[in-house]
Structures are given as C-alpha cells and as structure tokens.
Amino acid sequence: MIEFLPLLLFVGAVVVLLMGYSVAFSLAGTGLLFAAIGAMTGHFDSVFLEAVPNRIFSVMNNETLIAVPLFVFMGVMLEKSRIAEELLDTMAALFGSMRGGLGISVTLVGMLLAASTGIVGATVVTMGLLSLPTMLKRGYDPAVATGTICASGTLGQIIPPSIVLVLLGDVISNAYQQSQIDQGIFSPETVTVGDLFLGALIPGLLLVAAYIAYMVFVAITRPQAVPAIPEEELNQITNLWLRALKALVPPVVLIGLVLGSILGGFATPTEAASVGAVGAIGLAVMRRAFNLKTLNEVMRSTTQVSSMVFIILVGASIFSLVFRGYGGDDLVRDFLHDLPGGVVGAMAIVMLIVFLLGFFLDFIEITFVVVPIVAPILLSMGLDPVWLGVMLAINLQTSFLTPPFGFALFYLRGVAPAHVSTTQIYKGVVPFILIQLLVLGLLAWQTGLATWLPELVYG
C-alpha cells in the first residue's frame, strides 16, 4: 500500500482540482494533508517539509523568473496600445487581394503577437475580437476562420520570447543539474533560457510556414471558403506600404532588440525583458495611448498574472517535495526504465501524459509539477535538454488546441458570436492539430531542428 501513496497523492490533487478549487491551494493543501497523514503513521520523513522555506526562498530569489512579470507587462502594454488592431488592418490590406489572404495575415499577426506577448489567452481573445468578425463578414467559412485564430493564438507557447519557454527553461535547467548529480557527474555546464529560445525558433517558424501552406491549400481546393477582399474596397486604401511600415517596424524592432540581446549574449532574459517593458511603454507613448489609466490597467493585469504564476509555483514546490518524500520520483523512474522500447518508449509515454494533462491543467501547473518529476529521469537516459524542452512546449501547444477541453477553444468560444457553433470551432482546429503533430513527429525524427541553432551560436 505504501508504494502506491505517491500515485494516490497525484490522483488526490487531480480530484481536488476537478472539484473547482484553486490550483495553487489544491496542490499545496493536498501535499500538506498527505504529509500530515504520513507523519502520523510514520511513513513520511518530516525533513522534506523542513525544506519548504528554503525552496520558497530560492523561487523568490530566482533572477530568471523575474523575467515573467516583465514579459507580461510588455505584452499587456502592447495589447492596450492597440498595436494588434493596426497590425491586423494593415496585414489584411496587404494580403487581402488573394484568396486566403485574411487567414495568412491572421497567422502572421499571431506570430508577431506571440513574440510580443507570449500569453496564449490574451492573443486568442485579442485575435478573436478583432479578426473573427472581419473574416466572417468577408465570407470566410466559420470553421476555417476559428481554426486559424485558435492555432495562431497558441503560437505564444513556442515563438520566443515565450513565458512558457522562460518557465520551462528554468525547470529544465534544474532538472539537467539534478540528472547530472544522479549520474555522479559534477559539471558547471547548464541549460539556459536563451538555449531554449534558440531551440524553439526553427520549429516555431516551421509551424507558421505550415499554417500558411494549409491556408494556400484551402484557397486552391475550396476557394469559396476563403474569399479575397473586393478589389474596389482595396483601391480605397491609400499609402498602404507606408502604413504597413509604420505598423510593422516598431513591434518588429522591439522584438528584435529583446531576442537579439538574449541570443547575442548581451543580456540575460531578465535584462532583455526589462528592455521589452520599457520599449512597450515607448511604443504606447508614440501612439499616444499611454496615460495613467492605461498604466494602472497594465500594472493590475501584470500583478494578477504574475501572482498567479508564483503562487502556483509555491504550491507546486510543496506538492513536489511531499511527492519525493514518499519516494514518488523513484516510482516514476522505475516505471519509465521498465517500459519496452527504452528511452523511446519512456519519452512516448511522457509526451502522451503531458498531452492528456493539457486538457485539464494549464501549462504552468504541468511545467512546475510534472516536468520536474520526469525531466531528470529522461535526461539521465541521454536525451538532449533543449530538444526535450522544445518537444514539451509544442506538445503543450497541441493540447491547448485539442477538443473538447483545449484552453484556446474556450478562450475563443467566450468572444465568438453566438451564431458560430462550438462544433464549427472544434472542426476548424482539427487540421491545425494534425499539422502540429506532424511537426512534432518531424522534430522527434530530426532532433537537429531544435539543437542545431543553439550549438551553432553557443558552440
């Protein structure tokens, strides 16, 4: 019975979550309850609970995680300054003369917003409010329109600088060090957030290219589903290329400064995030959208999101310590090592579990609860840490799209018109799920897609 306590702990946490309680307090409360039961029955070593204060202090003292509120501030400020709206209008005009042009413009703007905000919910809601009514008005098939918006909105999971990659980078780095210690290797070598940013760049761009290719395919095979904007309407737009430059250059320059400073080794992710936050304020000032009311709204949103992330991290830390106290990490290690197929079978099972958990849990909970348990084991089996991090990020992105519980579907359902059915939204995302699984399979086959760029830049 004792050996099944870690499994009961995990199941208990899931049950409490499904009852509707807060994630952070569900994890911490379940962990503390099982620790108390174990302490009273003599099956739990209290030394693990004594490590909680040190774990919480190390979380709050982690310089890498300071990048999270700064990136959130940057994204929310760009959202409030209506840059997304101007980008959509301009890109739609640029590509509107061709069938599927609106879909292509939504994909490209989704990519830029992903690199600017890194927040899936904010991107999907913004794109849904701004582009969905326009696409439907132009005669787009509702399934194609909603699928494009959901898929483009989830690019924030993989296109750097992504908050998902920041959090995963920190967890994977710790897991890599733990795996080295478990193997008796004491090396100063580590994995950085910059490594993960570089590793995710090519797969992220591959996804964008695949989305655009699908839109071109639809335009060829079902032209009535993705009509072009009437030519007489496009002729009414003056100075299009000048407008395009004004809309595109500022956010692209900001993204280039943030990413370039990280990838070039000139700044840490935290320092680059501060540059992004200040740059976002500068863009808002240029657009005359910066005032005390806007600043107040942005700071409130940033505080709410950041508080949620860190309180979940604290709850997950307590849960993980109790899980390890019951020998849960040994149980998982034995299970993965005993699977047929070796490291391939272990990786396949982990990816399946993460995919299924993505239906019910946000990426933050999965990153802080599941990844610290399985990552050291997989890394000790010889997997590349950067490749593992990118695979997990794309996997989570896919689960965000998958019916019936994909988070992106709920976000869009909340802002979509009533005449757009949930079935149409589900139908629309299916081709994009297949595209992501194809890219995931390609990345599993050709690991160099994730590892080549970091090795080229950092050696």
Residue, then its C-alpha position, 0 to 999 in steps of 0.5 A: m500500500i505504501e508504494f502506491l501513496p505517491l500515485l494516490l497523492f497525484v490522483g488526490a490533487v487531480v480530484v481536488l482540482l476537478m472539484g473547482y478549487s484553486v490550483a495553487f491551494s489544491l496542490a499545496g493543501t493536498g501535499l500538506l494533508f498527505a504529509a500530515i497523514g504520513a507523519m502520523t503513521g510514520h511513513f513520511d520523513s518530516v525533513f522534506l517539509e523542513a525544506v519548504p522555506n528554503r525552496i520558497f526562498s530560492v523561487m523568490n530569489n530566482e533572477t530568471l523568473i523575474a523575467v515573467p512579470l516583465f514579459v507580461f507587462m510588455g505584452v499587456m502594454l502592447e495589447k492596450s496600445r492597440i498595436a494588434e488592431e493596426l497590425l491586423d488592418t494593415m496585414a489584411a490590406l496587404f494580403g487581402s487581394m488573394r484568396g486566403g489572404l485574411g487567414i495568412s495575415v491572421t497567422l502572421v499577426g499571431m506570430l508577431l503577437a506571440a513574440s510580443t506577448g507570449i500569453v496564449g489567452a490574451t492573443v486568442v481573445t485579442m485575435g478573436l475580437l478583432s479578426l473573427p468578425t472581419m473574416l466572417k463578414r468577408g465570407y470566410d467559412p466559420a470553421v476555417a476562420t476559428g481554426t486559424i485564430c485558435a492555432s495562431g493564438t497558441l503560437g505564444q507557447i513556442i515563438p520566443p520570447s515565450i513565458v512558457l519557454v522562460l518557465l520551462g527553461d528554468v525547470i529544465s535547467n534544474a532538472y539537467q543539474q539534478s540528472q547530472i548529480d544522479q549520474g555522479i557527474f559534477s559539471p558547471e555546464t547548464v541549460t539556459v533560457g536563451d538555449l531554449f529560445l534558440g531551440a524553439l525558433i526553427p520549429g516555431l517558424l516551421l509551424v507558421a510556414a505550415y499554417i500558411a501552406y494549409m491556408v494556400f491549400v484551402a484557397i486552391t481546393r475550396p476557394q469559396a471558403v476563403p474569399a479575397i477582399p473586393e478589389e474596389e474596397l482595396n483601391q480605397i486604401t491609400n499609402l498602404w506600404l507606408r502604413a504597413l511600415k509604420a505598423l510593422v517596424p516598431p513591434v518588429v524592432l522591439i522584438g528584435l532588440v529583446l531576442g537579439s540581446i538574449l541570443g547575442g549574449f548581451a543580456t540575460p532574459t531578465e535584462a532583455a525583458s526589462v528592455g521589452a517593458v520599457g520599449a512597450i511603454g515607448l511604443a504606447v507613448m508614440r501612439r499616444a495611448f499611454n496615460l495613467k489609466t492605461l498604466n494602472e490597467v497594465m500594472r493590475s493585469t501584470t500583478q494578477v498574472s504574475s501572482m498567479v504564476f508564483i503562487i502556483l509555483v509555491g504550491a507546486s514546490i510543496f506538492s513536489l517535495v511531499f511527492r519525493g518524500y514518499g519516494g514518488d520520483d523513484l516510482v516514476r523512474d522505475f516505471l519509465h526504465d521498465l517500459p519496452g522500447g527504452v528511452v523511446g518508449a519512456m519519452a512516448i509515454v511522457m509526451l502522451i501524459v503531458f498531452l492528456l494533462g493539457f486538457f485539464l491543467d494549464f501549462i504552468e501547473i504541468t511545467f512546475v509539477v510534472v516536468p520536474i518529476v520526469a525531466p531528470i529521469l529522461l535526461s539521465m537516459g541521454l536525451d538532449p535538454v533543449w530538444l526535450g524542452v522544445m518537444l514539451a512546449i509544442n506538445l503543450q501547444t497541441s493540447f491547448l488546441t485539442p477538443p473538447f477541453g483545449f484552453a484556446l477553444f474556450y478562450l475563443r468560444g467566450v468572444a465568438p458570436a453566438h451564431v458560430s457553433t462550438t462544433q464549427i470551432y472544434k472542426g476548424v482546429v482539427p487540421f491545425i492539430l494534425i499539422q502540429l503533430l506532424v511537426l512534432g513527429l518531424l522534430a522527434w525524427q530530426t532532433g537537429l531542428a531544435t539543437w542545431l541553432p543553439e550549438l551553432v551560436y553557443g558552440 
